[in-house]
Amino acid sequence: MVRDFCGLVFIAAALLYSVFAIIDNERLRELETQKRRGIEQISAMRATIEHRIQANTLVLKALKPEILWQDTPDRLRLQRVLDEFLTPELDISHLALAPGLKVSFVYPIENNQRILGLDYRTVAAQYHEVLLAIASQDVVLSGPVDLVQGGTALIARLPIFQQEGQLWGLASLVIDHEKLFHEIGFYRNPDYLFYLSRKNDQNGGKAIIGEPSVLDYDPIIVDVQVPNDVWQLAVAPRDGYWIKQQHEYWVHWLIGISLISLIVWAFAVLILTQHRLRKAVYTISYQSRFDPLTDLPNRYYFHLQLEEEIAAAKEDDYELAVIMFDLDHLRDINDALGHETGDALLEHVVERLQNSLHEHDLLGRIGGDEFVVVLSDFEHTSDIEKQARVLISDIMNTADIAQNHINITASAGIALYPRDAADAEHIVKCAELALYAAKSSGSMSVAFYDERLRQTTEQHILLHHEMINALDAQQFHVEYQPVIETETGLLTRCEALIRWDHPERGTISPGEFIPIAEKTGAIIWIGEFVMRQVIQDWQVMRGRGIDVTVAVNRSPREFNDKHAAKNWLLALEDANMPPDRLMLEITESMLMRNKDGQLANLRQLRDAGVHLAIDDFGTGYSSLNYLRSYPIDVIKIDRGFLSNVPENNTQTALVEVLIRIAHTLDMQVVAEGVEHAEQVDFLFEKGCHYQQGFYYGRSMKLDHFIKFTKKHNAEVLAKRD
């Protein structure tokens, strides 16, 4: 059976070779014909370029007697002569004369004033080419080079020597190469692409014009002779192929393949079936052990490998370090740029990590944005931290993914064997707890595991899970704090504040759970809940005769979704809530990020009429430039600035400055933390638009707030009457 199988294979191979030989012979003949046409095209283009360059550079030699006229160029005479040369048939942009290598004459002078007085000896980028021209004592063509007055061009330089052989100076003719190659139709050939470069780079950069990709298409290359230099001209077909694809030979292939198919069909079915079975078994086995995106060991297989490492470490009595990395804001990148970009970024990160690790180091991916490294080659724990920071630094470099410049950062948690745990499951858990603590300290942090860390981290993790469950169990509710219009005293605004009534712990302060929600991403779900509740409560307020503007705090994470503004505006429209009855409060740190997607969302909201406010103004990094650049119309002065006003002169002066800034930028200002009448009078005197604080009222549930608002406004109006 084996012999028969080999015989069938030999016959099939012979038939395939015969078909291939016939087709290949046809291909070679067509290739020869096409390249002959290419040679004709490149020869014509070379002749045109050489002629055009020669026509332009001959002007320098023709001008040489005029330049040396009576040892001093007659400017008017030169200008008349140059006017004759500056014709559409040539590509001369301007002429510069530099007696003693210092430019003293330029024609035409328009747009070239900057090079008057230029000393070539002080321009390193051009002085080398000037010396080459002087050494050759003939016209030297260089470029394209960057011009002092802007733009790029070819420069033909001719050293001028007096009769006694003494160097008079230099005449430079600037040739508009863009015009030159446009006129000769360099790009307009319907069938071919050209690329022109220098054969060597002693007179400037090698590339002159055209796409370097031509060199990847088996080009025809010829030399182009220019003054004191040699260029190379390459040509290739526009589609990259000298001959077309082989679809016209399908009959030949069909006959050969049909004959072979009749012979080997039966065996092919058996072989294919067996191959598919082996491949399926291998795929199942591989997918059970490796991550399909990065080809790294997955959590299951990594644990098996780590157990083997631990067994070896136990037998040979050495330590292991488990470093767990977590990429910061990968979810935001996926939301803003798409999961394809996120996947490409992960592949980029893996490549960076693999290049930084040794072959015997173990690397695995155990989560969406979590990677684990096992190190065994270290002497002190400081070496481990140093290595972790090196890996974070390698990850941190900017990545260009799908035309997006992405700055990715990471945090790391470290656990040690046998100090922290004696088996793979527990040591990985320790590393996870250390990682969570590192992320709590901010991006690019590194933390080691310890028992205190375990307790704190587990509390945070527990609180995060309780937050998720609390949303489903409707343990959150929204309260409203009054905001008073200073001039009228009326309650026209309020701030929506989330409250958590835990069934066992009672009321949990937002200061305790909001920071954790920000770090874990739960803030997005909380923000959606608050927005839905505010819209619903506003409808109730309107139905009971109250028309107020509601301020809602938003996290920077929520603005990463490019459709955020559109979705929020649609929600307002569905509820018939005017956009100008909503004010979104953002932090100063969001302005510092300067993300295009976030800025687009802000502008869309502001254009629709939604008010945008900076919360806790003065405590972050805002500057007047940021305030002018972003569509902000309200600033809220942090309560900390108002605590000792007007008793403390420094605090009072700071608040005055902040209010003046708002007035200067034509923004409204809200003062938080108003607690006594002296502060009310002070803010009225300084022109603060709105006030908010315990002096007027704490946050209240909806029904209480509605009653409070009606009563307050009725009393204010009654006093007026």
C-alpha positions as CSV (number, residue, x, y, z in Angstrom):
1,M,0.0,0.0,0.0
2,V,2.9,2.3,0.8
3,R,4.4,1.6,-2.7
4,D,1.1,2.3,-4.4
5,F,0.7,5.5,-2.5
6,C,4.2,6.6,-3.4
7,G,3.5,5.8,-7.1
8,L,0.4,7.9,-7.1
9,V,2.2,10.7,-5.5
10,F,5.0,10.5,-8.1
11,I,2.5,10.6,-11.0
12,A,0.6,13.6,-9.4
13,A,3.9,15.4,-8.9
14,A,5.0,14.8,-12.5
15,L,1.7,16.1,-13.9
16,L,1.8,19.1,-11.6
17,Y,5.4,19.8,-12.7
18,S,4.4,19.6,-16.4
19,V,1.6,22.0,-15.9
20,F,3.8,24.3,-13.9
21,A,6.6,24.2,-16.6
22,I,4.1,25.3,-19.3
23,I,2.6,28.0,-17.2
24,D,6.0,29.2,-16.0
25,N,7.3,29.5,-19.6
26,E,4.3,31.7,-20.5
27,R,4.9,33.8,-17.4
28,L,8.5,34.3,-18.2
29,R,7.8,35.5,-21.7
30,E,5.1,37.9,-20.5
31,L,7.5,39.2,-17.8
32,E,10.2,39.9,-20.4
33,T,7.7,41.8,-22.5
34,Q,6.4,43.9,-19.6
35,K,9.9,44.7,-18.4
36,R,10.9,45.8,-21.9
37,R,8.0,48.2,-21.8
38,G,9.2,49.4,-18.3
39,I,12.7,50.0,-19.7
40,E,11.2,52.2,-22.4
41,Q,9.2,54.2,-19.9
42,I,12.2,54.7,-17.5
43,S,14.5,55.6,-20.3
44,A,12.2,58.3,-21.5
45,M,11.7,59.6,-17.9
46,R,15.5,59.6,-17.3
47,A,16.1,61.6,-20.5
48,T,13.4,64.1,-19.5
49,I,14.8,64.6,-16.0
50,E,18.4,65.0,-17.2
51,H,17.3,67.5,-19.8
52,R,15.2,69.5,-17.4
53,I,17.9,69.6,-14.7
54,Q,20.5,70.6,-17.3
55,A,18.3,73.4,-18.6
56,N,17.9,74.8,-15.2
57,T,21.5,74.5,-14.1
58,L,22.9,76.0,-17.3
59,V,21.4,79.3,-16.1
60,L,24.2,79.4,-13.4
61,K,27.0,79.1,-15.9
62,A,25.2,81.7,-18.2
63,L,25.0,84.1,-15.3
64,K,28.7,83.7,-14.2
65,P,30.0,86.6,-16.5
66,E,27.2,88.8,-15.2
67,I,28.1,88.0,-11.6
68,L,31.7,88.9,-12.1
69,W,30.9,92.1,-14.1
70,Q,33.5,94.6,-13.1
71,D,34.2,92.5,-10.0
72,T,30.9,93.6,-8.5
73,P,27.5,92.3,-9.7
74,D,25.3,94.9,-11.4
75,R,22.1,94.2,-9.5
76,L,19.8,95.9,-12.0
77,R,21.4,94.1,-14.9
78,L,21.2,90.8,-13.0
79,Q,17.5,91.3,-12.4
80,R,16.8,92.0,-16.1
81,V,18.7,88.9,-17.1
82,L,17.0,86.8,-14.4
83,D,13.6,88.0,-15.6
84,E,14.4,86.4,-18.9
85,F,15.2,83.1,-17.2
86,L,12.3,83.0,-14.8
87,T,9.9,81.5,-17.4
88,P,7.4,78.7,-17.2
89,E,9.8,76.4,-19.2
90,L,12.2,76.5,-16.3
91,D,11.7,75.7,-12.6
92,I,13.9,78.4,-11.0
93,S,12.5,79.8,-7.8
94,H,15.1,82.4,-7.0
95,L,18.9,83.2,-7.2
96,A,21.1,84.0,-4.2
97,L,24.6,85.4,-4.4
98,A,27.0,85.0,-1.5
99,P,30.3,86.9,-2.0
100,G,32.6,85.7,0.8
101,L,29.9,82.9,1.4
102,K,27.5,85.5,2.9
103,V,24.3,86.1,1.0
104,S,24.0,89.7,-0.1
105,F,21.7,89.5,-3.1
106,V,18.5,87.5,-3.7
107,Y,16.2,87.8,-6.6
108,P,13.3,87.9,-6.5
109,I,13.3,89.3,-3.0
110,E,9.7,88.6,-2.2
111,N,9.4,85.8,0.5
112,N,13.1,85.5,0.6
113,Q,14.2,88.4,2.8
114,R,15.2,86.0,5.6
115,I,18.2,84.7,3.8
116,L,19.8,88.1,3.3
117,G,22.9,88.2,5.4
118,L,23.0,84.4,5.8
119,D,26.5,83.2,6.3
120,Y,26.7,79.6,4.9
121,R,29.5,78.9,7.3
122,T,27.1,79.1,10.2
123,V,24.5,76.7,8.7
124,A,25.8,73.3,9.4
125,A,23.1,71.6,7.2
126,Q,24.3,73.4,4.1
127,Y,28.0,74.3,4.7
128,H,29.1,70.7,3.9
129,E,27.4,71.0,0.5
130,V,29.0,74.4,-0.1
131,L,32.4,72.9,0.5
132,L,31.7,70.1,-2.0
133,A,30.8,72.7,-4.6
134,I,34.0,74.7,-3.9
135,A,36.1,71.6,-4.1
136,S,34.6,70.5,-7.4
137,Q,34.8,74.1,-8.9
138,D,31.7,73.3,-10.8
139,V,27.9,73.2,-10.4
140,V,26.8,70.8,-7.6
141,L,23.2,69.9,-7.2
142,S,21.9,69.0,-3.7
143,G,18.7,68.4,-2.0
144,P,15.8,68.5,-1.6
145,V,16.9,70.5,1.5
146,D,15.0,72.6,4.0
147,L,15.2,76.3,3.1
148,V,15.9,78.9,5.7
149,Q,12.8,80.9,4.5
150,G,10.6,77.8,4.6
151,G,9.8,74.9,2.3
152,T,12.1,72.5,0.5
153,A,13.8,72.7,-2.9
154,L,16.8,71.5,-5.0
155,I,19.8,73.8,-4.8
156,A,22.3,74.2,-7.6
157,R,25.5,75.8,-6.3
158,L,28.3,77.2,-8.5
159,P,31.5,78.5,-6.9
160,I,32.7,81.8,-8.6
161,F,36.4,82.2,-8.9
162,Q,38.0,85.4,-10.1
163,Q,40.6,85.5,-12.9
164,E,43.5,85.2,-10.4
165,G,41.9,82.0,-9.0
166,Q,40.7,83.5,-5.8
167,L,37.2,82.5,-4.6
168,W,34.8,85.3,-5.1
169,G,31.9,83.6,-3.5
170,L,28.9,81.3,-4.3
171,A,25.9,81.5,-6.6
172,S,23.0,79.4,-5.6
173,L,20.0,78.6,-7.8
174,V,16.9,77.3,-6.0
175,I,14.9,74.9,-8.2
176,D,11.3,74.2,-7.4
177,H,11.5,70.4,-7.6
178,E,7.8,70.0,-7.0
179,K,7.0,72.1,-10.1
180,L,9.8,70.4,-12.1
181,F,8.5,66.8,-11.5
182,H,4.9,67.9,-11.9
183,E,5.7,69.4,-15.3
184,I,7.4,66.3,-16.5
185,G,4.5,64.1,-15.4
186,F,6.4,62.1,-12.8
187,Y,3.2,61.0,-11.1
188,R,0.9,60.9,-14.0
189,N,2.0,57.7,-15.8
190,P,-1.2,55.6,-15.8
191,D,0.7,52.3,-15.6
192,Y,3.9,52.9,-13.7
193,L,5.2,54.4,-10.5
194,F,8.6,56.1,-10.3
195,Y,11.0,56.6,-7.4
196,L,14.0,58.9,-7.6
197,S,16.9,58.8,-5.1
198,R,20.5,59.6,-4.8
199,K,23.0,56.8,-5.5
200,N,25.0,58.0,-2.5
201,D,24.1,60.6,0.1
202,Q,27.2,62.8,0.3
203,N,25.2,65.8,-1.1
204,G,22.1,65.3,1.1
205,G,19.5,62.7,1.9
206,K,19.0,59.8,-0.5
207,A,15.3,60.2,-1.2
208,I,14.3,62.8,-3.7
209,I,10.8,62.2,-4.9
210,G,8.3,59.3,-5.2
211,E,7.3,56.4,-3.0
212,P,10.1,54.2,-1.6
213,S,7.7,51.3,-1.7
214,V,8.6,51.1,-5.5
215,L,11.8,49.4,-4.3
216,D,9.7,46.5,-2.9
217,Y,8.2,45.7,-6.3
218,D,11.2,44.2,-8.2
219,P,11.9,47.6,-9.9
220,I,14.0,48.5,-12.9
221,I,16.7,50.9,-11.9
222,V,18.8,53.2,-14.1
223,D,21.3,56.0,-13.3
224,V,20.4,59.6,-13.9
225,Q,23.4,61.9,-14.6
226,V,23.1,65.4,-12.9
227,P,25.8,68.0,-12.3
228,N,28.5,66.3,-10.2
229,D,26.2,63.6,-8.9
230,V,24.4,60.5,-9.9
231,W,20.8,59.8,-9.1
232,Q,18.9,56.5,-9.4
233,L,15.5,56.2,-11.0
234,A,13.4,53.2,-10.2
235,V,10.2,52.1,-12.0
236,A,7.6,49.5,-11.1
237,P,4.0,48.8,-12.1
238,R,1.3,50.7,-10.2
239,D,-0.3,47.4,-8.9
240,G,3.1,46.0,-7.9
241,Y,3.1,43.2,-10.5
242,W,5.0,43.0,-13.8
243,I,2.6,40.3,-14.9
244,K,-1.0,39.7,-14.1
245,Q,-2.2,37.0,-11.8
246,Q,-2.5,33.6,-13.3
247,H,-6.2,33.3,-13.8
248,E,-5.8,33.1,-17.6
249,Y,-4.0,29.7,-17.1
250,W,-6.9,28.2,-15.3
251,V,-7.6,25.7,-18.1
252,H,-4.1,24.2,-17.8
253,W,-4.4,23.9,-14.1
254,L,-7.9,22.5,-14.3
255,I,-6.8,19.7,-16.6
256,G,-3.8,18.8,-14.5
257,I,-5.7,19.0,-11.2
258,S,-8.6,17.0,-12.6
259,L,-6.3,14.1,-13.6
260,I,-4.6,14.1,-10.3
261,S,-7.8,14.4,-8.4
262,L,-9.2,11.2,-10.0
263,I,-6.2,9.3,-8.9
264,V,-5.6,10.6,-5.4
265,W,-9.2,11.4,-4.3
266,A,-9.8,8.3,-2.3
267,F,-6.5,8.6,-0.4
268,A,-7.0,12.3,0.1
269,V,-10.3,11.8,1.9
270,L,-8.6,9.4,4.3
271,I,-5.6,11.6,4.9
272,L,-7.8,14.7,5.2
273,T,-10.0,13.1,7.7
274,Q,-7.1,11.9,9.8
275,H,-5.5,15.4,9.6
276,R,-8.7,17.1,10.7
277,L,-9.0,14.7,13.7
278,R,-5.4,15.3,14.8
279,K,-5.9,19.1,14.3
280,A,-9.1,19.1,16.3
281,V,-7.5,17.2,19.2
282,Y,-4.5,19.5,19.1
283,T,-6.7,22.7,19.0
284,I,-8.8,21.5,22.0
285,S,-5.7,20.7,23.9
286,Y,-4.0,24.0,23.0
287,Q,-7.1,26.2,23.8
288,S,-7.4,24.6,27.2
289,R,-3.9,25.7,28.0
290,F,-3.2,28.9,26.1
291,D,-4.7,32.3,25.7
292,P,-5.9,32.5,22.0
293,L,-5.0,36.2,21.6
294,T,-1.5,36.3,23.1
295,D,-0.4,32.6,22.9
296,L,0.5,32.9,26.6
297,P,-0.4,30.2,29.2
298,N,-3.9,30.9,30.5
299,R,-4.8,30.8,34.2
300,Y,-5.3,27.1,34.3
301,Y,-2.1,26.2,32.5
302,F,-0.1,28.9,34.3
303,H,-1.1,27.4,37.7
304,L,0.2,24.0,36.5
305,Q,3.5,25.5,35.4
306,L,3.7,27.5,38.6
307,E,3.2,24.3,40.6
308,E,6.1,22.7,38.7
309,E,8.3,25.8,39.4
310,I,7.4,25.6,43.1
311,A,8.2,21.9,43.2
312,A,11.6,22.6,41.7
313,A,12.2,25.6,44.1
314,K,11.3,23.4,47.0
315,E,13.7,20.6,46.0
316,D,16.6,23.0,45.3
317,D,15.8,25.4,48.1
318,Y,15.5,28.7,46.3
319,E,12.8,31.5,46.3
320,L,10.3,32.5,43.6
321,A,8.8,35.9,43.0
322,V,5.3,36.2,41.4
323,I,4.7,39.6,39.8
324,M,1.2,40.3,38.7
325,F,0.6,43.2,36.3
326,D,-2.6,45.0,35.5
327,L,-3.0,47.5,32.6
328,D,-4.6,50.7,33.7
329,H,-7.7,51.9,31.9
330,L,-7.8,49.0,29.3
331,R,-11.6,49.0,29.6
332,D,-11.7,52.8,28.8
333,I,-9.5,52.1,25.7
334,N,-11.9,49.3,24.6
335,D,-14.9,51.6,25.1
336,A,-13.3,54.6,23.3
337,L,-11.4,52.9,20.5
338,G,-13.0,49.5,20.2
339,H,-12.0,46.0,21.2
340,E,-9.8,45.4,18.1
341,T,-7.6,48.3,19.2
342,G,-7.5,46.9,22.8
343,D,-6.5,43.4,21.5
344,A,-3.7,45.0,19.4
345,L,-2.5,46.8,22.4
346,L,-2.4,43.6,24.5
347,E,-0.3,41.9,21.8
348,H,2.0,44.9,21.8
349,V,2.3,44.7,25.6
350,V,3.1,41.0,25.5
351,E,5.8,41.6,22.9
352,R,7.4,44.2,25.2
353,L,7.3,41.9,28.2
354,Q,8.8,39.0,26.3
355,N,11.6,41.1,25.1
356,S,12.4,42.2,28.7
357,L,12.3,38.7,30.2
358,H,14.8,35.8,30.2
359,E,13.9,32.5,28.5
360,H,13.5,30.7,31.8
361,D,11.1,33.3,33.2
362,L,7.5,32.3,33.2
363,L,4.9,34.6,31.7
364,G,1.1,34.1,31.6
365,R,-2.1,35.9,31.0
366,I,-4.7,35.1,33.7
367,G,-7.3,37.8,33.0
368,G,-8.4,40.4,30.5
369,D,-5.7,42.9,31.4
370,E,-3.7,40.9,34.0
371,F,-0.4,39.3,33.3
372,V,1.8,37.2,35.7
373,V,5.6,36.8,35.7
374,V,7.5,34.3,37.8
375,L,11.1,35.1,38.5
376,S,13.7,32.9,40.1
377,D,17.0,34.7,39.4
378,F,17.3,37.3,42.1
379,E,19.2,37.8,45.4
380,H,17.2,40.4,47.3
381,T,13.6,41.6,47.3
382,S,14.9,45.0,46.0
383,D,16.0,43.2,42.8
384,I,12.4,42.1,42.3
385,E,11.0,45.5,42.7
386,K,13.6,46.9,40.4
387,Q,12.7,44.3,37.8
388,A,9.0,45.0,38.2
389,R,9.6,48.7,37.6
390,V,11.7,48.0,34.5
391,L,8.8,45.9,33.1
392,I,6.3,48.7,33.9
393,S,8.6,51.2,32.2
394,D,8.8,48.9,29.1
395,I,5.0,48.7,29.0
396,M,4.5,52.4,29.6
397,N,6.1,53.6,26.3
398,T,3.7,55.0,23.8
399,A,2.2,52.5,21.4
400,D,0.9,53.4,17.9
401,I,-2.1,51.2,17.4
402,A,-4.5,51.6,14.5
403,Q,-3.3,55.2,14.0
404,N,-3.9,56.0,17.7
405,H,-1.1,57.1,20.0
406,I,-1.9,55.3,23.2
407,N,-0.1,55.9,26.5
408,I,-0.5,52.7,28.5
409,T,0.5,52.4,32.2
410,A,0.5,49.5,34.6
411,S,0.7,48.6,38.2
412,A,2.3,45.6,39.8
413,G,1.8,43.4,42.9
414,I,4.5,41.0,44.2
415,A,4.2,37.9,46.3
416,L,7.1,35.6,47.3
417,Y,7.5,31.8,47.7
418,P,7.7,30.4,50.3
419,R,7.4,33.6,52.5
420,D,3.8,34.5,51.5
421,A,2.4,31.2,50.3
422,A,3.4,27.6,49.6
423,D,1.3,26.7,46.7
424,A,0.3,28.2,43.3
425,E,-3.3,29.0,44.1
426,H,-2.5,31.0,47.3
427,I,0.6,32.7,46.0
428,V,-1.3,34.0,43.0
429,K,-4.0,35.2,45.3
430,C,-1.4,37.1,47.4
431,A,-0.1,38.7,44.2
432,E,-3.6,39.8,43.3
433,L,-4.1,41.4,46.7
434,A,-0.8,43.2,46.4
435,L,-1.8,44.4,42.9
436,Y,-5.0,45.8,44.2
437,A,-3.1,47.7,46.8
438,A,-0.7,49.0,44.1
439,K,-3.6,50.2,42.0
440,S,-5.1,52.0,45.0
441,S,-1.8,54.0,45.2
442,G,-2.1,55.2,41.6
443,S,-0.8,54.2,38.2
444,M,2.8,52.7,37.9
445,S,2.8,51.7,41.6
446,V,4.4,48.5,42.9
447,A,3.4,46.8,46.2
448,F,4.5,43.7,48.1
449,Y,2.0,41.4,49.8
450,D,1.7,41.5,53.6
451,E,-1.0,40.5,56.0
452,R,-2.3,44.0,56.7
453,L,-2.6,44.5,53.0
454,R,-4.7,41.4,52.7
455,Q,-7.2,42.6,55.3
456,T,-7.5,46.1,53.7
457,T,-7.7,44.8,50.2
458,E,-10.3,42.2,51.0
459,Q,-12.4,44.9,52.6
460,H,-12.2,47.0,49.4
461,I,-13.0,44.0,47.2
462,L,-15.9,43.1,49.5
463,L,-17.2,46.7,49.3
464,H,-17.0,46.7,45.5
465,H,-19.1,43.5,45.3
466,E,-21.5,44.9,47.8
467,M,-21.9,48.0,45.6
468,I,-22.8,45.9,42.6
469,N,-25.3,44.0,44.7
470,A,-26.6,47.2,46.2
471,L,-27.6,48.5,42.7
472,D,-29.6,45.4,42.1
473,A,-31.1,45.5,45.6
474,Q,-32.0,49.2,45.2
475,Q,-30.1,50.2,48.3
476,F,-29.0,53.5,46.7
477,H,-31.1,56.6,46.5
478,V,-30.6,60.2,45.4
479,E,-31.0,63.2,47.7
480,Y,-31.0,66.9,46.7
481,Q,-29.2,69.8,48.4
482,P,-30.5,73.3,47.8
483,V,-28.5,75.9,45.8
484,I,-29.6,79.5,46.3
485,E,-29.5,82.3,43.8
486,T,-27.6,85.0,45.7
487,E,-29.2,88.1,44.1
488,T,-32.8,86.9,44.5
489,G,-32.5,84.5,47.4
490,L,-34.7,82.0,45.5
491,L,-33.9,78.3,45.4
492,T,-33.5,77.7,41.7
493,R,-30.9,75.0,41.6
494,C,-29.9,71.8,43.5
495,E,-27.2,69.2,43.6
496,A,-28.0,65.5,43.3
497,L,-26.1,63.4,45.8
498,I,-26.1,59.7,46.0
499,R,-26.7,57.9,49.3
500,W,-26.2,54.3,50.3
501,D,-28.4,52.7,52.9
502,H,-26.6,49.4,53.7
503,P,-28.9,46.8,55.4
504,E,-26.3,45.9,58.0
505,R,-23.8,48.9,58.2
506,G,-26.4,51.6,57.9
507,T,-25.6,54.7,55.9
508,I,-22.2,54.5,54.1
509,S,-20.5,57.8,53.3
510,P,-19.8,58.5,49.6
511,G,-16.3,59.4,50.7
512,E,-15.8,55.7,51.5
513,F,-17.3,54.0,48.5
514,I,-17.0,56.6,45.6
515,P,-13.1,56.3,45.5
516,I,-13.3,52.5,45.3
517,A,-16.0,52.8,42.6
518,E,-13.7,55.1,40.6
519,K,-10.8,52.6,40.8
520,T,-12.9,49.5,40.0
521,G,-15.0,51.0,37.3
522,A,-18.3,50.6,39.3
523,I,-18.6,54.4,39.1
524,I,-20.0,54.0,35.5
525,W,-23.0,51.9,36.8
526,I,-23.5,54.3,39.7
527,G,-23.4,57.3,37.4
528,E,-26.1,55.7,35.1
529,F,-28.3,55.0,38.1
530,V,-28.0,58.7,39.3
531,M,-28.7,60.1,35.9
532,R,-31.8,57.9,35.4
533,Q,-33.1,58.8,38.9
534,V,-32.5,62.5,38.4
535,I,-34.4,62.6,35.2
536,Q,-37.3,60.7,36.8
537,D,-37.2,62.9,39.9
538,W,-37.2,66.1,37.8
539,Q,-40.4,65.0,36.1
540,V,-41.9,64.6,39.6
541,M,-40.7,68.1,40.6
542,R,-42.1,69.7,37.5
543,G,-45.4,67.9,38.0
544,R,-45.6,69.5,41.5
545,G,-44.8,73.0,40.3
546,I,-41.0,73.2,40.8
547,D,-38.7,74.2,38.0
548,V,-35.1,73.9,39.1
549,T,-31.7,73.1,37.5
550,V,-30.2,69.9,38.8
551,A,-26.4,69.4,39.1
552,V,-25.1,65.9,38.7
553,N,-21.5,64.8,39.4
554,R,-19.9,62.8,36.5
555,S,-16.8,60.7,36.5
556,P,-14.1,61.1,33.8
557,R,-14.5,57.4,33.0
558,E,-18.1,58.1,31.8
559,F,-16.8,60.5,29.2
560,N,-14.6,57.9,27.6
561,D,-17.6,56.5,25.8
562,K,-17.7,58.5,22.5
563,H,-21.5,58.1,22.5
564,A,-22.0,59.3,26.1
565,A,-23.3,62.8,25.2
566,K,-25.6,61.5,22.6
567,N,-27.1,58.9,24.9
568,W,-27.6,61.4,27.8
569,L,-29.3,63.9,25.5
570,L,-31.6,61.2,24.1
571,A,-32.6,60.3,27.7
572,L,-33.4,64.0,28.4
573,E,-35.4,64.2,25.2
574,D,-37.4,61.1,26.0
575,A,-38.2,62.5,29.4
576,N,-39.1,65.9,28.0
577,M,-36.5,67.5,30.3
578,P,-34.9,70.6,28.8
579,P,-31.1,70.3,28.6
580,D,-30.6,73.6,30.3
581,R,-32.2,72.1,33.4
582,L,-29.2,69.8,33.8
583,M,-25.7,70.7,35.0
584,L,-22.9,68.2,34.9
585,E,-20.1,68.7,37.3
586,I,-16.7,67.4,36.3
587,T,-13.3,67.5,38.1
588,E,-10.3,69.6,37.2
589,S,-8.2,66.5,36.6
590,M,-10.4,65.6,33.6
591,L,-9.4,68.8,31.9
592,M,-5.8,67.9,32.3
593,R,-6.3,64.7,30.3
594,N,-7.2,66.6,27.1
595,K,-8.7,63.6,25.4
596,D,-10.3,64.3,22.1
597,G,-13.3,62.0,22.8
598,Q,-14.0,63.6,26.2
599,L,-13.7,67.1,24.7
600,A,-16.1,66.2,21.9
601,N,-18.7,64.9,24.4
602,L,-18.4,68.1,26.5
603,R,-18.9,70.3,23.4
604,Q,-21.9,68.3,22.2
605,L,-23.5,68.7,25.7
606,R,-22.7,72.4,25.9
607,D,-24.0,73.1,22.4
608,A,-27.3,71.4,23.4
609,G,-27.7,73.7,26.4
610,V,-26.5,71.5,29.2
611,H,-24.5,73.5,31.8
612,L,-21.0,72.3,32.6
613,A,-19.3,73.1,35.9
614,I,-15.9,72.4,37.4
615,D,-16.4,70.9,40.8
616,D,-14.1,71.8,43.8
617,F,-12.5,74.6,41.7
618,G,-9.1,75.6,43.0
619,T,-8.0,72.3,44.5
620,G,-6.7,70.8,41.3
621,Y,-4.6,71.9,38.4
622,S,-6.8,74.2,36.4
623,S,-5.4,77.2,34.7
624,L,-7.0,80.0,32.7
625,N,-5.8,78.3,29.5
626,Y,-7.9,75.2,30.4
627,L,-10.9,77.3,31.3
628,R,-10.7,79.1,27.9
629,S,-10.2,75.9,25.9
630,Y,-13.1,73.9,27.4
631,P,-16.9,74.7,27.2
632,I,-17.2,75.4,30.9
633,D,-19.8,78.0,32.1
634,V,-19.8,77.4,35.9
635,I,-17.1,77.0,38.5
636,K,-17.8,75.7,42.0
637,I,-15.5,77.0,44.7
638,D,-14.5,74.2,47.1
639,R,-15.9,74.4,50.6
640,G,-12.4,74.4,52.0
641,F,-11.8,77.9,50.7
642,L,-14.9,79.3,52.5
643,S,-14.4,77.6,55.9
644,N,-12.8,80.7,57.6
645,V,-14.3,83.5,55.5
646,P,-14.5,86.4,56.3
647,E,-12.5,86.0,59.5
648,N,-9.3,84.8,57.8
649,N,-7.9,87.5,55.5
650,T,-5.9,85.0,53.3
651,Q,-8.9,82.8,52.8
652,T,-11.1,85.8,52.0
653,A,-8.6,87.1,49.4
654,L,-8.5,83.7,47.7
655,V,-12.3,83.5,47.4
656,E,-12.3,87.1,46.0
657,V,-9.8,86.1,43.4
658,L,-11.7,83.0,42.4
659,I,-14.9,85.0,42.0
660,R,-13.1,87.6,39.9
661,I,-11.7,84.9,37.7
662,A,-15.3,83.6,37.0
663,H,-16.5,87.2,36.3
664,T,-13.6,87.8,33.9
665,L,-14.3,84.6,32.0
666,D,-18.0,85.4,31.9
667,M,-18.8,82.3,34.0
668,Q,-21.2,81.7,36.8
669,V,-19.8,80.9,40.2
670,V,-21.2,78.6,43.0
671,A,-19.8,78.8,46.5
672,E,-20.0,75.5,48.5
673,G,-19.8,75.2,52.3
674,V,-21.9,78.3,53.3
675,E,-22.6,77.9,57.0
676,H,-23.4,81.3,58.6
677,A,-24.9,84.7,57.7
678,E,-21.5,86.5,57.5
679,Q,-20.5,84.3,54.6
680,V,-23.9,85.0,52.9
681,D,-23.4,88.7,53.2
682,F,-19.7,88.5,52.0
683,L,-20.7,86.4,48.9
684,F,-23.5,88.8,48.1
685,E,-21.1,91.7,48.2
686,K,-18.6,90.0,46.0
687,G,-21.1,89.1,43.3
688,C,-21.1,85.3,43.8
689,H,-24.0,84.0,41.7
690,Y,-25.1,81.0,43.8
691,Q,-24.6,79.6,47.3
692,Q,-24.8,76.1,48.7
693,G,-24.3,74.8,52.2
694,F,-25.7,73.8,55.5
695,Y,-26.8,77.4,56.2
696,Y,-29.6,76.8,53.7
697,G,-30.1,73.1,54.1
698,R,-28.6,69.6,53.9
699,S,-29.3,67.1,51.3
700,M,-32.9,65.8,51.4
701,K,-35.0,63.1,49.9
702,L,-37.3,64.1,47.0
703,D,-40.5,64.7,48.9
704,H,-38.8,66.7,51.6
705,F,-36.9,68.7,49.1
706,I,-40.1,69.6,47.1
707,K,-41.8,70.8,50.3
708,F,-38.6,72.7,51.4
709,T,-38.3,74.4,48.0
710,K,-41.9,75.6,47.9
711,K,-41.8,76.9,51.5
712,H,-38.4,78.7,51.0
713,N,-39.4,80.4,47.7
714,A,-42.8,81.4,49.1
715,E,-41.1,83.0,52.1
716,V,-38.7,84.9,49.9
717,L,-41.4,86.2,47.6
718,A,-43.5,87.2,50.6
719,K,-40.7,89.3,52.0
720,R,-40.5,91.1,48.7
721,D,-44.2,92.0,48.7
